[in-house]
Amino acid sequence: MSKILVVLTGGTIGSSLQHGIIKTDSHGCRCLEKYREIYGEDVTFVTVPLLNLLSENLQPTHWQIMTDFLLKKDLSDFDGVIITHGSDTLSYTSAFLGMVLCHLDKPIVITAADRIPDDPESNAVCNLRAAVVVIRHFKKGVFAVYKNPHDPDCSVFLATRIREADRLLDRFTSADGQCFGTVTNDSLQLTGSPVSPEELQTHRSPLPSGFSRPLQNCVMMVRPYPGMDYRMIQPGPSVRAVLHITYHSASACTEDNNSALTLLRQCRKNKIDFYLASFKKNPGSLYETSHLLLQEGAIPLISLTDEAAYAKLLLCYHLPDEQRIQLLKKDLYFEAI
């Protein structure tokens, strides 16, 4: 029988309907109760109610709580760890935990739900079951699992490659175009991902395993849109880096006096590093706009999801300068596509 540590952090999977409003439940175990009703006692779940919040309210300090707990916890008696989470920021937490916890010799699976567990249409129990199957299949690795709407199977993602669910169809996707695997009828099927199972088992992250510095909100993310007035953006005194998400061709507006160049020059004046994400590994010729930004000192990040870029910068800016520069060039946990 498997023994799994379940870390409860809230989210819809840990919520109930209270007077017509979805609220997190401080116990958060209804999904486990539903699981036992269907599958019996084939797993020993040991629960830890670590956090109790909707994931849209999550801050980097909550990531610190999660990582500190798991880095200090003796996991030798467990087959793996399941972290229940809200779906809204699942991809961000997944990227961060993947980079920090991938050296642990236990599989860690992050999952969520589209509806509260008591809703007959909820995917909560399906996702929980898939997490159990993944833990039984791997000796280590950090994953996210989720059954997308209308899919017959539950998708398994590498933690640093899952992308935020879209706002129209509520579907999670993988940055490399395909999920790592699927779970169907309690069976894990791998999809031929460029990352092999063997690589997962032997991977050792260059990130210091004892990373436990207090996390500060030192990275600002900016997303462009047509007509954006960059003069309205004022990085606060705690900001050490700005992460500017580019359009798909690695471009951003450079015309007029309210373009991305305006923010870049402001950052340079205030000694704030300015990053562009994401450039492709082999982009061919760059557009003039991209070239201008790089000429002015923008730092390109290569082949990362927005979430992985943010998580990586946040981690690296809590390290000494020399170590940060080295780690930004390295692959922490298969985040480079």
C-alpha positions in Angstrom: 0.0 0.0 0.0 1.3 3.5 -0.9 1.8 6.1 1.8 1.6 9.6 0.5 2.0 13.0 2.1 -0.8 15.4 1.1 0.0 19.1 1.6 -3.2 21.1 1.6 -2.9 24.7 0.4 -6.6 25.5 -0.4 -8.0 26.2 -3.9 -11.2 24.9 -5.3 -10.0 21.3 -4.6 -10.0 22.2 -0.9 -13.2 24.3 -1.0 -16.9 23.9 -0.3 -20.1 25.8 -1.1 -21.0 28.1 1.8 -24.2 30.1 1.5 -23.9 30.1 -2.3 -20.2 31.2 -2.2 -17.2 29.0 -2.9 -14.8 29.3 0.1 -11.8 27.4 1.2 -12.3 24.8 3.9 -9.8 24.9 6.7 -9.8 21.1 6.8 -9.7 20.7 3.0 -10.1 16.9 3.1 -13.4 16.4 1.3 -11.6 15.3 -1.8 -9.8 12.6 0.1 -13.1 11.4 1.5 -14.6 11.2 -2.0 -11.4 9.4 -3.1 -11.9 6.7 -0.4 -15.6 6.3 -1.3 -14.5 5.4 -4.9 -11.1 3.6 -4.4 -11.3 2.4 -0.8 -8.2 2.4 1.4 -5.6 1.5 -1.2 -3.5 4.5 -0.1 -2.6 5.9 3.3 -2.9 9.7 3.1 -1.1 11.7 5.7 -2.5 15.3 5.4 -0.8 18.5 6.4 -3.1 21.7 6.3 -0.2 24.0 5.4 -2.1 26.9 3.8 -5.8 27.8 3.3 -6.3 30.3 0.5 -7.6 30.7 -3.0 -4.6 30.6 -5.3 -5.3 34.0 -6.8 -4.4 35.4 -3.4 -1.1 33.5 -3.4 2.2 35.4 -2.9 5.9 34.3 -3.2 6.0 34.2 0.6 3.5 31.2 0.3 6.0 29.5 -2.0 8.6 30.0 0.7 6.3 28.3 3.2 5.8 25.3 0.9 9.4 24.9 0.0 10.7 25.4 3.5 8.3 22.7 4.8 9.2 20.1 2.2 12.9 20.8 2.4 12.9 20.3 6.1 10.3 17.4 6.2 11.6 13.8 6.5 10.1 12.2 3.5 11.8 8.8 3.9 8.6 7.2 5.1 6.6 8.4 2.1 6.3 7.2 -1.5 5.6 10.7 -2.6 4.0 14.1 -2.1 0.7 15.5 -3.4 0.2 19.3 -3.2 -3.4 20.4 -3.6 -3.6 23.9 -5.1 -5.9 26.3 -6.8 -6.0 26.2 -10.6 -5.6 30.0 -11.2 -1.9 30.2 -10.3 -1.1 26.4 -10.5 1.4 26.9 -13.3 3.4 29.6 -11.4 3.7 27.5 -8.3 4.4 24.4 -10.4 7.3 26.2 -12.1 8.8 27.5 -8.8 8.5 24.2 -6.9 9.9 22.3 -9.9 13.1 24.4 -9.8 13.5 24.3 -6.0 12.4 20.7 -5.2 13.5 18.7 -8.2 16.6 17.3 -6.3 14.4 15.6 -3.7 14.4 11.8 -4.1 10.6 11.6 -4.0 8.0 12.3 -6.7 6.0 15.5 -6.0 2.7 16.1 -7.8 0.8 19.4 -7.8 -2.9 19.2 -8.7 -6.1 21.2 -8.5 -9.8 21.0 -9.5 -12.3 22.8 -11.7 -15.2 22.5 -9.2 -15.5 21.7 -5.6 -15.2 18.0 -4.8 -18.9 17.6 -3.9 -19.9 18.8 -7.4 -20.7 15.6 -9.4 -19.0 17.3 -12.5 -15.8 18.0 -10.6 -12.5 16.6 -11.8 -11.1 16.7 -8.2 -11.0 13.0 -7.5 -9.9 12.2 -11.0 -6.9 14.5 -10.6 -6.1 13.1 -7.2 -6.2 9.6 -8.6 -3.9 10.5 -11.4 -1.5 12.0 -8.9 -1.4 8.7 -7.0 -0.7 6.8 -10.3 2.2 9.2 -11.1 3.7 8.7 -7.7 3.5 4.9 -8.1 5.3 5.2 -11.5 8.2 7.5 -10.7 10.9 7.5 -8.0 11.4 11.3 -8.2 10.5 14.3 -10.3 8.1 17.3 -10.0 4.8 17.1 -12.0 1.5 18.8 -12.4 -1.6 16.8 -13.2 -5.0 18.0 -14.4 -7.9 16.7 -16.5 -8.8 19.3 -19.0 -12.5 19.9 -19.9 -13.9 17.2 -22.3 -10.7 15.2 -22.3 -11.0 11.5 -21.6 -7.7 11.4 -19.9 -5.9 13.3 -17.2 -2.8 15.1 -18.5 0.6 14.9 -16.8 2.9 17.9 -17.2 6.5 18.6 -16.3 6.4 21.2 -13.5 8.3 23.9 -15.4 6.4 23.4 -18.7 2.8 23.7 -17.8 1.2 26.9 -19.0 -1.6 28.9 -17.4 -5.1 27.7 -18.3 -6.7 29.8 -21.0 -9.6 32.0 -20.0 -12.1 30.7 -22.5 -11.8 26.9 -22.4 -10.0 26.5 -19.1 -7.4 24.2 -20.6 -3.9 23.8 -19.4 -1.2 23.2 -22.1 2.5 22.3 -22.2 5.0 24.7 -23.6 6.6 22.0 -25.8 3.3 21.3 -27.5 2.4 18.0 -25.7 2.0 16.9 -22.2 4.5 14.5 -20.6 1.9 11.8 -20.3 -1.7 10.8 -19.7 -3.4 8.7 -17.1 -6.2 6.5 -18.3 -7.9 3.8 -16.3 -5.1 3.9 -13.6 -2.5 3.5 -16.3 0.2 6.1 -17.1 1.0 6.5 -20.8 4.0 8.5 -21.8 3.6 10.7 -24.9 7.1 10.7 -26.3 8.2 14.0 -24.6 11.7 15.2 -25.5 12.5 14.7 -21.8 12.9 11.0 -21.0 11.9 9.2 -17.8 15.6 8.3 -17.3 16.5 12.0 -17.4 14.0 12.7 -14.7 15.5 10.1 -12.4 19.1 11.3 -12.8 18.5 15.0 -13.0 20.3 17.2 -10.4 19.5 20.8 -10.3 22.3 23.4 -10.0 20.2 25.4 -7.6 21.5 25.2 -4.1 19.4 22.5 -2.3 19.3 24.5 0.9 17.7 27.5 -0.7 15.6 29.1 2.0 16.1 32.8 1.8 13.1 35.0 2.6 11.4 35.6 -0.8 10.7 39.3 -1.6 8.6 40.7 -4.5 11.7 41.8 -6.3 10.7 40.9 -9.9 8.0 42.9 -11.8 6.3 41.3 -14.8 4.9 43.4 -17.6 2.7 42.2 -20.5 2.3 44.5 -23.6 -0.8 45.4 -25.5 -1.4 47.8 -28.4 -1.4 51.4 -27.2 0.3 50.6 -23.9 1.7 53.8 -22.3 4.9 52.7 -20.6 5.2 56.0 -18.8 2.5 54.8 -16.4 4.7 52.0 -15.2 6.9 52.9 -12.2 8.9 50.0 -10.6 8.9 50.3 -6.8 12.0 50.6 -4.7 12.1 46.8 -4.0 12.2 45.9 -7.7 15.5 44.5 -8.9 14.4 43.1 -12.3 11.7 43.7 -14.8 10.5 40.8 -16.8 8.9 42.1 -20.0 6.8 39.4 -21.8 7.2 39.8 -25.6 4.8 39.1 -28.4 5.3 35.7 -30.0 8.0 37.0 -32.4 10.1 38.2 -29.4 9.0 41.8 -30.2 7.6 44.8 -28.3 6.7 48.4 -29.3 9.7 50.7 -29.7 8.0 53.7 -31.4 7.1 57.0 -29.9 8.1 58.2 -26.4 5.9 55.8 -24.5 7.3 52.5 -25.8 9.1 49.6 -24.1 12.3 51.6 -24.7 10.9 54.2 -22.2 10.6 51.6 -19.5 14.0 50.0 -20.4 15.8 53.4 -20.1 14.0 54.1 -16.8 15.2 50.7 -15.5 18.7 51.3 -16.7 18.8 54.7 -15.0 17.6 53.1 -11.7 20.0 50.1 -12.1 17.1 47.6 -12.6 17.8 44.7 -14.9 15.4 44.4 -17.8 14.6 41.0 -19.3 12.7 40.0 -22.4 10.9 36.6 -22.5 10.9 34.6 -24.5 13.3 34.3 -27.4 13.4 31.1 -29.4 16.6 29.0 -29.4 17.1 29.5 -33.1 15.2 32.6 -34.0 16.9 33.3 -37.3 16.8 37.1 -38.1 15.5 39.4 -35.4 12.9 42.1 -36.0 14.2 45.7 -35.8 12.2 46.2 -32.6 13.8 43.3 -30.9 17.3 44.4 -32.1 16.7 47.9 -30.7 15.7 46.6 -27.2 18.8 44.4 -27.1 21.0 47.2 -28.2 19.7 49.3 -25.3 20.6 46.6 -22.8 17.6 44.3 -22.6 18.6 40.7 -21.5 17.0 37.9 -23.6 15.7 34.8 -21.9 15.6 31.8 -24.2 12.7 29.3 -24.7 10.9 29.7 -21.3 7.2 30.0 -20.4 6.2 33.2 -18.8 5.8 31.3 -15.5 9.2 29.6 -15.7 10.9 32.9 -16.5 9.3 34.7 -13.6 10.1 31.8 -11.2 13.7 31.6 -12.4 14.3 35.3 -12.0 12.7 35.3 -8.6 15.0 32.5 -7.5 18.1 33.9 -9.0 17.6 37.4 -7.6 17.8 35.9 -4.1 21.3 34.7 -4.8 24.7 36.5 -4.9 25.3 38.3 -8.2 28.0 35.9 -9.5 25.9 32.8 -8.7 22.8 34.5 -10.2 24.5 35.1 -13.6 25.7 31.5 -13.8 22.3 30.0 -12.9 20.4 32.1 -15.4 22.3 30.4 -18.1 21.7 26.9 -16.7 18.7 24.6 -17.0 17.3 24.1 -13.5 14.5 21.6 -14.3 13.9 21.2 -18.0 12.4 24.7 -18.2 14.3 25.5 -21.5 12.2 24.1 -24.3 
